[in-house]
Amino acid sequence: MKTRTQNRWLWLLVLPYVGLLWVPFYNVHDPVLLGFPFFYWYQLAWVPITSLLIWLAYRGVKHED
């Protein structure tokens, strides 16, 4: 059974959904980073951020094994 502390770690997994679900927030051209409009590099930046959040949530939850 998961404790409250473990469930808090799982809330980290909601951040990528919130950050990418509201498209009008990042549907702009400026600022440009290395020639890529904000629309593209914002989404691409979430790839390593999401990987880090998944790793943190995994490490924060106790496993049976």
PyMOL commands that place a pseudoatom at each C-alpha (Angstrom):
pseudoatom trace, name=CA, resn=MET, resi=1, chain=A, elem=C, hetatm=0, pos=[0.000, 0.000, 0.000]
pseudoatom trace, name=CA, resn=LYS, resi=2, chain=A, elem=C, hetatm=0, pos=[1.272, 3.436, -0.918]
pseudoatom trace, name=CA, resn=THR, resi=3, chain=A, elem=C, hetatm=0, pos=[1.717, 6.042, 1.767]
pseudoatom trace, name=CA, resn=ARG, resi=4, chain=A, elem=C, hetatm=0, pos=[0.909, 9.741, 1.448]
pseudoatom trace, name=CA, resn=THR, resi=5, chain=A, elem=C, hetatm=0, pos=[4.584, 10.577, 0.901]
pseudoatom trace, name=CA, resn=GLN, resi=6, chain=A, elem=C, hetatm=0, pos=[4.787, 8.139, -1.986]
pseudoatom trace, name=CA, resn=ASN, resi=7, chain=A, elem=C, hetatm=0, pos=[1.636, 9.571, -3.561]
pseudoatom trace, name=CA, resn=ARG, resi=8, chain=A, elem=C, hetatm=0, pos=[3.154, 13.043, -3.437]
pseudoatom trace, name=CA, resn=TRP, resi=9, chain=A, elem=C, hetatm=0, pos=[6.010, 11.858, -5.607]
pseudoatom trace, name=CA, resn=LEU, resi=10, chain=A, elem=C, hetatm=0, pos=[3.520, 10.646, -8.191]
pseudoatom trace, name=CA, resn=TRP, resi=11, chain=A, elem=C, hetatm=0, pos=[2.075, 14.159, -8.529]
pseudoatom trace, name=CA, resn=LEU, resi=12, chain=A, elem=C, hetatm=0, pos=[5.295, 15.089, -10.336]
pseudoatom trace, name=CA, resn=LEU, resi=13, chain=A, elem=C, hetatm=0, pos=[3.979, 13.113, -13.297]
pseudoatom trace, name=CA, resn=VAL, resi=14, chain=A, elem=C, hetatm=0, pos=[1.166, 15.650, -13.761]
pseudoatom trace, name=CA, resn=LEU, resi=15, chain=A, elem=C, hetatm=0, pos=[3.572, 18.513, -14.546]
pseudoatom trace, name=CA, resn=PRO, resi=16, chain=A, elem=C, hetatm=0, pos=[4.332, 17.506, -18.165]
pseudoatom trace, name=CA, resn=TYR, resi=17, chain=A, elem=C, hetatm=0, pos=[0.619, 17.221, -18.912]
pseudoatom trace, name=CA, resn=VAL, resi=18, chain=A, elem=C, hetatm=0, pos=[-0.088, 20.647, -17.481]
pseudoatom trace, name=CA, resn=GLY, resi=19, chain=A, elem=C, hetatm=0, pos=[2.919, 22.164, -19.222]
pseudoatom trace, name=CA, resn=LEU, resi=20, chain=A, elem=C, hetatm=0, pos=[2.011, 20.776, -22.647]
pseudoatom trace, name=CA, resn=LEU, resi=21, chain=A, elem=C, hetatm=0, pos=[-1.774, 20.541, -22.549]
pseudoatom trace, name=CA, resn=TRP, resi=22, chain=A, elem=C, hetatm=0, pos=[-2.474, 24.288, -22.714]
pseudoatom trace, name=CA, resn=VAL, resi=23, chain=A, elem=C, hetatm=0, pos=[-1.221, 24.974, -26.261]
pseudoatom trace, name=CA, resn=PRO, resi=24, chain=A, elem=C, hetatm=0, pos=[-2.092, 28.723, -26.411]
pseudoatom trace, name=CA, resn=PHE, resi=25, chain=A, elem=C, hetatm=0, pos=[0.538, 29.270, -23.703]
pseudoatom trace, name=CA, resn=TYR, resi=26, chain=A, elem=C, hetatm=0, pos=[3.404, 28.259, -25.980]
pseudoatom trace, name=CA, resn=ASN, resi=27, chain=A, elem=C, hetatm=0, pos=[1.893, 28.789, -29.442]
pseudoatom trace, name=CA, resn=VAL, resi=28, chain=A, elem=C, hetatm=0, pos=[4.176, 31.741, -30.233]
pseudoatom trace, name=CA, resn=HIS, resi=29, chain=A, elem=C, hetatm=0, pos=[7.209, 32.278, -32.437]
pseudoatom trace, name=CA, resn=ASP, resi=30, chain=A, elem=C, hetatm=0, pos=[9.429, 34.368, -30.151]
pseudoatom trace, name=CA, resn=PRO, resi=31, chain=A, elem=C, hetatm=0, pos=[11.808, 33.868, -28.412]
pseudoatom trace, name=CA, resn=VAL, resi=32, chain=A, elem=C, hetatm=0, pos=[13.902, 31.932, -30.913]
pseudoatom trace, name=CA, resn=LEU, resi=33, chain=A, elem=C, hetatm=0, pos=[16.578, 29.550, -29.621]
pseudoatom trace, name=CA, resn=LEU, resi=34, chain=A, elem=C, hetatm=0, pos=[19.232, 28.370, -32.098]
pseudoatom trace, name=CA, resn=GLY, resi=35, chain=A, elem=C, hetatm=0, pos=[16.878, 29.162, -34.967]
pseudoatom trace, name=CA, resn=PHE, resi=36, chain=A, elem=C, hetatm=0, pos=[13.975, 27.185, -33.499]
pseudoatom trace, name=CA, resn=PRO, resi=37, chain=A, elem=C, hetatm=0, pos=[10.769, 29.028, -32.618]
pseudoatom trace, name=CA, resn=PHE, resi=38, chain=A, elem=C, hetatm=0, pos=[9.551, 28.874, -29.028]
pseudoatom trace, name=CA, resn=PHE, resi=39, chain=A, elem=C, hetatm=0, pos=[6.732, 26.514, -30.043]
pseudoatom trace, name=CA, resn=TYR, resi=40, chain=A, elem=C, hetatm=0, pos=[9.238, 23.788, -30.966]
pseudoatom trace, name=CA, resn=TRP, resi=41, chain=A, elem=C, hetatm=0, pos=[11.971, 24.180, -28.394]
pseudoatom trace, name=CA, resn=TYR, resi=42, chain=A, elem=C, hetatm=0, pos=[9.482, 24.470, -25.520]
pseudoatom trace, name=CA, resn=GLN, resi=43, chain=A, elem=C, hetatm=0, pos=[8.031, 21.076, -26.413]
pseudoatom trace, name=CA, resn=LEU, resi=44, chain=A, elem=C, hetatm=0, pos=[11.473, 19.582, -26.967]
pseudoatom trace, name=CA, resn=ALA, resi=45, chain=A, elem=C, hetatm=0, pos=[12.659, 20.917, -23.597]
pseudoatom trace, name=CA, resn=TRP, resi=46, chain=A, elem=C, hetatm=0, pos=[9.945, 18.867, -21.904]
pseudoatom trace, name=CA, resn=VAL, resi=47, chain=A, elem=C, hetatm=0, pos=[11.503, 15.597, -23.110]
pseudoatom trace, name=CA, resn=PRO, resi=48, chain=A, elem=C, hetatm=0, pos=[14.482, 15.616, -20.679]
pseudoatom trace, name=CA, resn=ILE, resi=49, chain=A, elem=C, hetatm=0, pos=[12.400, 17.364, -17.999]
pseudoatom trace, name=CA, resn=THR, resi=50, chain=A, elem=C, hetatm=0, pos=[9.783, 14.606, -18.190]
pseudoatom trace, name=CA, resn=SER, resi=51, chain=A, elem=C, hetatm=0, pos=[12.483, 11.940, -18.050]
pseudoatom trace, name=CA, resn=LEU, resi=52, chain=A, elem=C, hetatm=0, pos=[13.873, 13.543, -14.903]
pseudoatom trace, name=CA, resn=LEU, resi=53, chain=A, elem=C, hetatm=0, pos=[10.422, 13.770, -13.309]
pseudoatom trace, name=CA, resn=ILE, resi=54, chain=A, elem=C, hetatm=0, pos=[9.689, 10.109, -14.088]
pseudoatom trace, name=CA, resn=TRP, resi=55, chain=A, elem=C, hetatm=0, pos=[13.016, 9.114, -12.547]
pseudoatom trace, name=CA, resn=LEU, resi=56, chain=A, elem=C, hetatm=0, pos=[12.329, 11.203, -9.419]
pseudoatom trace, name=CA, resn=ALA, resi=57, chain=A, elem=C, hetatm=0, pos=[8.847, 9.694, -9.045]
pseudoatom trace, name=CA, resn=TYR, resi=58, chain=A, elem=C, hetatm=0, pos=[10.254, 6.192, -9.490]
pseudoatom trace, name=CA, resn=ARG, resi=59, chain=A, elem=C, hetatm=0, pos=[12.956, 6.785, -6.862]
pseudoatom trace, name=CA, resn=GLY, resi=60, chain=A, elem=C, hetatm=0, pos=[10.444, 8.332, -4.449]
pseudoatom trace, name=CA, resn=VAL, resi=61, chain=A, elem=C, hetatm=0, pos=[8.043, 5.378, -4.450]
pseudoatom trace, name=CA, resn=LYS, resi=62, chain=A, elem=C, hetatm=0, pos=[8.995, 2.258, -2.519]
pseudoatom trace, name=CA, resn=HIS, resi=63, chain=A, elem=C, hetatm=0, pos=[8.868, -0.990, -4.453]
pseudoatom trace, name=CA, resn=GLU, resi=64, chain=A, elem=C, hetatm=0, pos=[8.032, -4.470, -3.209]
pseudoatom trace, name=CA, resn=ASP, resi=65, chain=A, elem=C, hetatm=0, pos=[11.101, -6.088, -4.763]
for i in range(1, 65): cmd.bond("trace and resi %d" % i, "trace and resi %d" % (i + 1))
show_as sticks, trace
zoom trace
